[in-house]
Amino acid sequence: MDNLFLGLAALFAVGMMVLMVKYAGFIHKQPKMEAERRENRDKNNQPPNDPS
């Protein structure tokens, strides 16, 4: 019974470490993704050049 709990605790710990690494990668990419989103929004919402 102790080995079962030890195994589950180890599995949980490894799973949490994997999730932390994935979350760290996601947080690291956020500024670049936001800059690209802003750039695309600015590019698509430019007023039309209408020489009168």
C-alpha positions in Angstrom: 0.0 0.0 0.0 2.8 2.4 0.8 4.4 1.7 -2.6 1.2 2.6 -4.3 1.0 6.0 -2.6 4.7 6.6 -3.2 4.2 5.8 -6.9 1.2 8.1 -7.2 3.0 10.9 -5.4 6.0 10.5 -7.7 3.8 10.5 -10.8 1.9 13.6 -9.6 5.3 15.4 -8.9 6.6 14.5 -12.4 3.3 15.7 -14.0 3.4 19.0 -12.1 7.0 19.6 -13.3 6.0 18.9 -16.9 3.0 21.4 -16.6 5.3 24.0 -15.0 7.8 23.7 -17.9 5.0 24.0 -20.5 3.5 27.0 -18.6 6.9 28.7 -18.4 7.3 28.3 -22.2 3.8 29.7 -22.8 4.5 32.8 -20.5 7.8 33.3 -22.3 6.1 33.5 -25.7 3.3 35.9 -24.7 5.1 39.2 -25.4 6.0 38.1 -28.9 2.5 36.8 -29.6 1.0 40.1 -28.3 3.4 42.2 -30.5 2.5 40.1 -33.6 -1.2 40.5 -32.8 -0.9 44.3 -32.3 1.1 44.5 -35.6 -1.5 42.6 -37.5 -4.3 44.7 -36.0 -2.5 47.9 -36.9 -1.8 46.7 -40.4 -5.4 45.7 -41.0 -7.0 48.8 -39.5 -5.0 51.4 -41.4 -7.2 54.2 -42.8 -7.3 54.0 -46.6 -5.0 56.4 -48.5 -7.4 58.6 -50.4 -5.6 61.4 -52.2 -8.2 64.1 -52.9 
